Amino acid sequence: MNLSQHNQFSSKASQLLSWGHWFTFANIGLALLISLSYLFADSPPTSFMGIIYMLVTWLSHTSFIAFIAFVLTVFPLSLVFPYPRHIRGMAAVIATCGASLLTLDAYVYFNLGYHLSTSALPEILSLLWHRLTSSPALTTILASAVVLLILGFQLIVSNFTWQRLEQLKQLKFARYAISFLIMCFALSHSIHIWADANLKFDITKQDNVLPLSYPTTAKSLLAKNDLLDLESYNQAHNVKINNQNINYQIPTPLAKCDDYVQKNVDIFVFETDKQLANFIANKTVYKTKQFLQPTDHDDMLFSLVYGLPAFYKMAILKDKTLPAWQSQRRSIEIKGIDELSFINDQAHTNSIIRVIKGSDTLISRDETSQFFAFSLASDSQEVVTTSVLYSSDKRISKVDGLIQPSDLMATSVGQYLNCKAIAKQTMLGVNLYKKKDDMGVNYSQGVVIAYKKDRITLIDSDGNFKNISAAEGFSIEQGLDIPFLVQSIKKLKTFTQ
């Protein structure tokens, strides 16, 4: 095929290539319109440079993706199969698939906080299935309408650019637009290099906002979710996970508990394993070795009583806020925990739930009472550790996966008192009778603790992370599971919004 300078614009191939550039230019505009949703999915940057970076990255990165899609699909087809009518039709279909995929990715990111990936497939399918089953007719109509609108746009643009190709060639603004996009591309990467070197988290937290962008780090993930104390870093070069200024918000209105059941629950916390062994001697108990508790005793006891991670401890203790699930019928009594003794001001003589930190002389109230018993974690350099939990309930010993202190209160209120809705509404602990997946989140000593099956991910106060085995405690060499961590952080922040 002769593509010499003389007949360059007369050959079908060169005509198609020229048309393809204008077709791609139109699709860059469509991609920019769709990708606007990414910019509104997260909290906006607060600095001037962060805003500039967001805009130039949005323009350049989105344009780059659209151009690469053209180079990998329409461009080679135009060279090996230079038939205008067929190429324009195929290009419209390919572009429709690409724009529809971008729309789906934007929808997933807006709702889940991460992009399409095979590792997040179960969560993505769950989101789409929930949307479809909640309103099947409306969802089907909207999804079909979006695809048909995109297809209509592609067909119109494809025909218009082909029919007006000679006029379009005379326009000069395309050259300026391309030069501007190239400048934006260079500027965005230059800003990112500078921000990465100087730890400007207002910029680097945007790493994974757009699809096929920079990989997310632990620090950028925390910064993106407002869990890094950036002011502290700027002043003292000391990055810390920020829970200093969170506002704990009690969910309202609380669900009703019409089928309330009167059943005493005792939770015994012993200081040593020997005291625990003396307590369970000659008792019918059931045990599990998968009890995951923070090694910081104050954080653990707070989580046990409130059914919440210690992320909320500072805000709750400052205002002496009572557990949101507590009421006259669900009264709780605290013994041996001075930091939480203010809760006893609202306790009743015969509180239905007791949390007692004590010695080996403790006994449960009666044979019908449910009880849990465990000992505090010994001194350890680790933030969390697994130990043995004893219970009067055989069902608890058969629960698969890890159990956290917050789960004990959620089970007590949700199952033993039959107030499932209130337990789910006011706690992050899981009713162990209703546990469906082996996942959870906690917080202690400034460290975000997220577990999935046997793997525990710890993101510390410096924004560093490591994975450890829950059963054995050894380190696991594995990268960040971004979808899982985004879900965990969103769950951790449930009561801050």
N, C-alpha and C positions, 0 to 999 in steps of 0.2 A: 504494500500500500504506500503510495507516494504522499508524504506529508511535508513536502518541501515548502520553503518560504513563499514560492510563487502561488501555489494553490492551497495554501493553509486554510483559508476561510471558505473555500469552496467544497472541500471534501466533507463527507458525512461525519467522519470521526472528529475532525477539528470543530465542526459545527456543534456536534454533540458535547464536546468538551467545553466549548464556550458557553453553551446552554447550561451545562452542568454546574458551572461556577455561579451563574445567576440563580439557578434552582437552589443551590446550597446556600447562597446569600439569603434567600427568602426563608429557608429553614433555620438559619441562624437566628433570625428574628422570632420565629415560632418557639425555638428552644429557649431563647431569653425570656419570652413571655411565660412559658411553663415553669422555668427554673426560678422565677420570682418567688414561688411558694417556699423554696428552701430558705430564703432570706428572712421570712416571717415565721419559720418553724421554731427558731431558738431566740433567746434574749439577744437584742442587738448589741453591737460593740459600743463601748462608752467613750472611747477616745477618738479624736479626729483622725489619727492615722489608722485606727481600726476600721472606721467607716470608709475611708479611702481604699483600704485594702479589700474590704468586702465588695465594693463596687467594681474595682478594676479586675478582681478575680472573677466575679460573676460574669463580666463582659468577655474577658479573654478566655477563661476556662470553658465556658459554655460554647463559645464560638469554636474553640479548638476541638471539642468533642464532635460538634456537627461537621466540621471540615474533615476530621479523620474518618468519620462514618462515610462521607462521600468518597474519599480516597480509597477506602477498603471495599466499597461496593459498586457505586455507579461508575466511577472512573475506569476500573478494569473491564466492566461490562461494555462501556462505550468503545473501548479499543478492540475487543475481540468479537463484538456483536453490534456493529454500527448501523442499526436500523432504527431511525428516530422514533417511529410510533411505538415500537415494542419497548425500546429503552425508556421512553418517557412514562409508559404505563408501569413498567417494572420499578422505575425509580420512585413513582408515586406510592406504590405498595410498600417498598422497602422503607421509604421515609415515614409512611404511616405507622409501620411496625415500630420504628425507632422512636418516634414522637409518643406513641402510645406507651411504650416501655418507660420512657422518661416520665410520663404522667403518672404511671403506676408507681415508679420509684419515688416520685415526689409525694404521692399520697401516703406511701408506707413511711417515708421519713417524717412527714408531718405528724403522723399518729404514733409511731414507735421510736423515732429518733435515730434510726439507722437505715442504711440502704439495702437494696435487694442483694441477698447472698444465700448460698446454699446452707451455711451454718445457721441462718436465721429462718430457714424455710418453715419449720413448724409454727413459729410465732406469726409469720406473714400469712400463712394459710389460715391460721386461727382468726386473724384480723379480717381477712376477706370473707371468710365463712360467716363470721358474726355479722358483718355488714350485709351480706346476702340474705341470711335467714331473718334478720331483724326487719328488713323491708325489701323483699325479693323483687316486687314489681318495680319500685322506684329505682333500686340499684341497677337492675337490668336495663331500664330505660336510660338512666344517666350514663352508664358505661357504654351502651350502644351509641348514644348520642355523641359522646366524646370521640369515639372511634370514627363515626361517620363524618363529624365535623372536620376532623383532622384529614380524613381521606378526601373530602370535598375541597379542603384548602389545598392539598397537594395536587389534585387534578387541575384546579383552576390555575395555580401557580405554574404547573408544568406546561399547560397549553399557552398561557399568557406569555411566559418568557420565551417560548419557542417562536410564537407568532410575532413578537416584538423584539426579536433578538438583535436585528440591525440597529434599531433605535437605542436599545439598551447599551450596545457597544459604544455609542457616542457619549454616554454619560461619564462624567469624571468623578462623581462623588464616591463611586465604589472604590477607587484607588485610595482616596483619603480615608474612607472607612476601614479598609484593610490595613493601612498604615497605622491608624489609630488603635486597632485591635492588637496589632503586633507590639505597639508601645505599651499597651495595657498588660499584655502577656509578660513582657520583660520587666515592667514595673512591679507586677504582683510577685514575681519570683524574687526580685531584689528586696522588696519589703519583707518577704517571708524569711529570707536568709538573715537579714538584719534583726528581725524580731526573734528568730530562733537563737541567734547568738547572744542577744541581750535579754532573753526570757520575757518578752512582751506577750503575756498570755492573752491579752485582749485581741491579739492577732492570731497567735498559734492555736487558740481554742476554736478557730474557724476551719481547722485543717480538714475535717471530714464533712463539712456542710454540703459541698457539691459532690456529685458522684464522680468516681474515678479520680479523686483528689489525693492529697497527702494522707498517709496512714495516721490514724489517731494514736496518740500516746496517752499514758495514764494522766499526765499533768494536763494535757489539753482537754481530756475528757472531764476531769474534775473542774477545770476552769469554765468549761462550757456549761456545766450544771451549777455554777456559782458555789462550788464547794472549796475553792481555794481563797485564802485570805491574801489577795493581791496587794493590798495596802501594806500589810505586814512585810511582804517580800520587798516592796519598793523601799521601805524604810530600813529594813534590817537584813535583806537578802536571806530571808527565812520563810520559805513557802510552807504554809500550814493549811490543813483542811479547815474550812471555816464553818463553825457552828455557833459563833459568838453572838450573832445578831439575828438568829432565826426567830420567827414568831410561831410558837406552837398554837395551832388553831383546833379547838375541840369541834368535831363534826356535829352539826345541828341540822334538823332536829334528830334526836336519837330515836332509833327504832323502838317499837314497843315489844315487850316480852310478856305476851298474854299467857303463854303456856309455861310459866315459871315453875320450877321444881325446887323444893326445899331439900337440899342435900349438902351436908357439911363437907368441906374440903380443907385438909391440912397440908401445908408444904413445909417440910423440915429441912433446914440448911445447917449442916454440921461443919465445924471448923477443921476436923481431922477425919481421916479414914477410919481410925480406931473408934471414934464416937459413933460413926455411921454403922460400923460393923456391930457394935453393941446394941444399937437400936433395932437392927433388922434380925438379930438373933431370935430364934424361936417364933418368927413371924412368917406368915405366908406372903411372900413378896415376889414380884416379877421384875427382872432387870433388863436393861439395855446398856450396851457399852458405847452407844453412839450419841452421848449427851455432850453437845458442843457448848462450852461456856467460856466467856472472857476470863482471863486470868486476873484482871482488875476486879476486886470484890465489890467495890461500890457500883461500878458499871453493871456488873452481873445482877446484883440485888435490885437495882433500879429497873432493869429490863424484866426481871422476874415479876415484880409487883405491878408495873404499869403495862406490861405486854408490849413495850416499845424499845427500840434501840436507845442506847445512851446518847445518841445524837440530840435527843430532846431533853436530856437531863438538866442542863444548865438553865434552860428557859423554864422548865417546870418547877425546879427547886427554888429558883429565884422568886417566883410568884406563889409558891406553895400550892400549886394547882393539884387538886385531887384527881385520882384516876377517873377518866371520863365514863367508864363503865359502872362506876360505883353508884349505889343507890341505897335506900333504906333496906330493901330486900336483898341487895347484893353487897352488904357491908363487909369490910375487910378489916382485920386487926393485925397490927405489926408488932412483933416482939423481938428485941435485940438488935434493931436496926435504927440507930439514933438519927441518922440523916433523914429517915422517912417517918419519924415518930409523929409528925404533925398530922398524918393521915388518921391517927387514932382519935383526933378530936371529933371526927364524924363517925367513929366506930360505935357499935352497939354492944350490949353486954354479952350477947351470944352471937357474935358475928359469924356469918355463914362460911367465910373464908378466913383462914389464919395463915400467915407467913411467919415462921418462927426460926430465928437463928439462935441456936442454943447448944446444949450439951447432950450427953447420952441418957439423961433422965427423962426425956420427953416421951410422951405417949399420945396416941391419937385419941380422939374424944369417945368414939364408940365403934362398934364393928361395922356399922353401915357407912361410916365416913370414908371418903376416898382420901388417899394421901400420896404424896410424892416425897422422896427423901434422897438427898445427895450431899456430898461434902464439897467445900470450897476448893478451887484449884490451888495447888501448891505454887510457890514462887517459881516463875518461869520467865525466860527471856521472850517467849512467844506471846502474842496478843491473845490467842485462843488456844484451848486444849480440849481434848475429848476425855470424858470420864464416865463413871457408871451412874446411872439413874435407877432408883428403885421405886416401884409403884404398887399400889394395891390392885391396880387394874391390869388384868392380863392382856387386854387389847393394846395397851401402850407398848408392851414388850414386842409386839408383832409389827409395829410401825416400821416401814422401810425407810432407811436413810437417817440423816442427822436430826436431832431434837434440840431445840434451843430453850433457854429459860423462859422467854416470852411465850413459847408454845404451851407451857404449863398453865399460865393464867388464861390464855385463850381457850384451852380445853376445859378448864374449870368453869368458866363463865358460859362458854358456848355449848358444851356437852353436858356437864353435870348439873348445871342450873337451867339448861335448855333455853339459853338466850343466844342462839347462833348469830342472829342478825346484829345484835349489839356487839358481840365479840369481833365479828368481821369488820364492823364499822369503826370501832374505836381502838383496835390493836393491829400491830403488824405480825404478832404471833399467829400461829396456825392452829386451828382446832385439829388435833391429831387424829380424830375420828374421820375428818374430812380431807386429810392430806392427800393431794393428788400427784404432786411432783416433788422431786427431791431438790428443791431450790430454796434459798433464803438469803436474807441480808441482815447485817448487824453493824454495830459501830462501837468501838472502845479505844480509849487512849489516842484519840485522833486518827484512828485507822478505820477505813471502810472495809468491812468483812463481808464478802459475798461467796456463797458456796453453791456448787452444782454437783450433785452426787458426791463422789469422794474428793473432788477438787475444791480447795478453798483459795480464793484470790484475795490478797491483802494489798490495799493501796494505802501507803503510809503518809505521814504528814509532809513528806518531801515530794510527794507525787510519784514516788517509785512504787513498783509493784513486784509481787512474787506469788507464785502458785505453790501450795503445799498439799500433801496428802492428808486427809482428815484422819484416816485410820492409822497411818504410820508416822506422820509428821515430817517426812522427808520432802525436799524441794522437788518440784516438777518443772522441767524445762519446757515451757509452753508460752506462746504469745498471748496477748490480750484477746479475750473473747468479747469484742465490742458490743454486739447485740445483747448479750447476757448482762454485761456491766451497765449498759444504758438502762435496761429494765430494772436492775438492782438499785441504781441510784434514784430512778424515778420513784421506786417503791419506798426507799429510805426517806424521800422528801414528801411523802403523802400528806402529812399534817402541817406542812409549811405554807400551803397555798389556800 
